[in-house]
């Protein structure tokens, strides 16, 4: 039986599905202004619908002005280019598990909202006294520091200090190999602009930090995921992905992994680098959680010597999300073209933020803050883990360092549905499929233990799972 004859409700759904597919192609620029749409016959065959369904969808899109008809020639994308819509690029996702949805809910949440699904510390856990003291110090700086552009590479004394800090992880980088950025996110954005073209393949972990998905979507990359294990990516499947997809780039956390809390093992790191060398693969190592470690984990950049590994970090998670200061450590011959790209996209650097970070790192307050913070997080990790286990939620790794617990729900419980119900009670959760490109984490939630002090979270969780 032809799908079009199933019924009016189904027919309407099929028409809308065809329209959505065309809108996504326009949003993703795979249909540019003036591009000819597939013929009615060809599109009906590819969508497995009737020709009349495609005709109706095309007519509706023409009425909206999204496409236009040329009698005797076919249908064409309209001349004006629709604004970029990240939500329309790739498969349409339920907003409860869309990474952009989680970010919006967390960033826009009022004081009455609890945010165990967000990715940062409560403001009360940040070094408020040290920040105020550093702000007063920076306010007494000379006129140039207060009012002029920073140099493209960034404040030299801070780059020198970062080079010494990286040496503590075995990473040899001169200050001339380090570029300051506005954040870790901007660092990845610059590297994506520098290293990939639309359509290039990029590997990520599954699960991985959800904003990697959103950022790579914005760069029109083809994203392929590799399952992550407690010791790093599944090496056999990683090798298979390299052979099958020939990716240009791999983006990962190698110290404390987001969202799982796993740590890369030395054996996995060596095997990973050997595969990367054989496949001419560049690795971006996101190390923004470095200072949460109790003991240093292996760094790919240390083993590789900044040859095909680029190392990035920031201070948004440990000092202040309002003080936007990150960095890139890259091969020497990349720095000049990266500098040109930074000038083209942001012009000068954020000098005030760099001066503030430098002041906090130099006066000893940051070290003391981190010692106290690691102890506080360890207590919160134990308490949160125990409370989650008591209601049937199981951590994937017991007592990891850092902020996050990656947890599985009981059989038959869908994390996205739990998140929707929790949101009605003013609680923002982070469902697993927002982190999983393959959509295989529907039973998982990521918890930020620093944001789990309120016992209402566990009452609402338990009730949502029962419902």
Helices and strands as residue ranges (DSSP letters): G 3-5, H 8-27, H 40-47, H 51-64, E 67-70, E 74-77, G 86-88, G 95-97, H 99-108, G 123-125, H 128-139, H 143-147, H 156-167, G 175-177, E 178-181, H 184-195, E 201-206, H 210-218, E 222-229, E 232-233, H 235-245, E 249-252, H 266-279, E 282-286, G 290-292, H 300-304, E 309-314, E 326-329, H 332-346, H 351-362, H 365-390, E 394-395, E 404-408, H 415-424, E 430-431, G 432-434, E 444-448, G 449-451, H 456-466
